[in-house]
Amino acid sequence: MSIIKLLWFFLFILILFFRYTIFSKIIILILTIIITLITIIKIIADRNEWRIIAEEYHKKNEIKNDK
């Protein structure tokens, strides 16, 4: 299990059991923002990696279809 998934699970537990005090709400908000930013950055990086693979695949198919 990746660290990000564990952090999301930890956040879920925090929201369920520790949402009643103002300090807990601040911690939950900060953790949510941090995890969300990390997740978005990872998604963008993965998308760029797959874009290269997809471009190579489509170029090979274009060459085969032209013949």
C-alpha positions in Angstrom: 0.0 0.0 0.0 1.4 3.4 -0.9 2.0 6.2 1.5 -0.7 8.4 -0.2 -3.3 5.7 0.3 -2.3 5.3 3.9 -2.6 9.1 4.4 -6.1 9.1 2.8 -7.1 6.3 5.2 -5.7 8.2 8.1 -7.6 11.3 7.1 -10.8 9.2 6.9 -10.2 8.0 10.4 -9.6 11.5 11.6 -12.8 12.8 10.0 -14.8 10.0 11.6 -13.5 10.2 15.1 -11.8 13.5 15.7 -13.9 16.1 14.1 -15.4 17.7 17.2 -12.8 20.2 18.3 -11.5 23.2 16.5 -7.9 22.0 16.7 -8.9 18.7 15.0 -10.8 20.5 12.3 -7.7 22.6 11.5 -5.5 19.5 11.4 -8.0 17.8 9.1 -8.2 20.8 6.8 -4.4 21.1 6.5 -3.9 17.4 6.0 -6.7 17.4 3.3 -5.0 20.2 1.4 -1.6 18.6 1.5 -2.8 15.2 0.5 -4.9 16.7 -2.3 -2.0 18.6 -3.7 0.3 15.6 -3.6 -2.4 13.5 -5.3 -2.9 16.1 -8.1 0.8 16.3 -8.7 1.2 12.6 -8.9 -1.8 12.3 -11.3 -0.3 15.0 -13.7 3.1 13.2 -13.6 1.5 9.9 -14.4 -0.6 11.4 -17.2 2.5 12.8 -18.8 4.3 9.4 -18.7 1.3 7.7 -20.3 1.1 10.4 -23.0 4.5 9.5 -24.3 3.5 5.8 -24.5 0.2 6.6 -26.2 1.9 8.8 -28.8 4.4 6.1 -29.7 1.5 3.5 -30.0 -0.5 5.8 -32.3 2.5 6.6 -34.4 3.1 2.8 -34.9 -0.5 2.3 -35.9 -0.5 5.2 -38.3 2.6 3.7 -40.1 0.8 0.2 -40.3 -2.4 1.8 -41.6 -0.6 3.8 -44.3 0.9 0.6 -45.8 
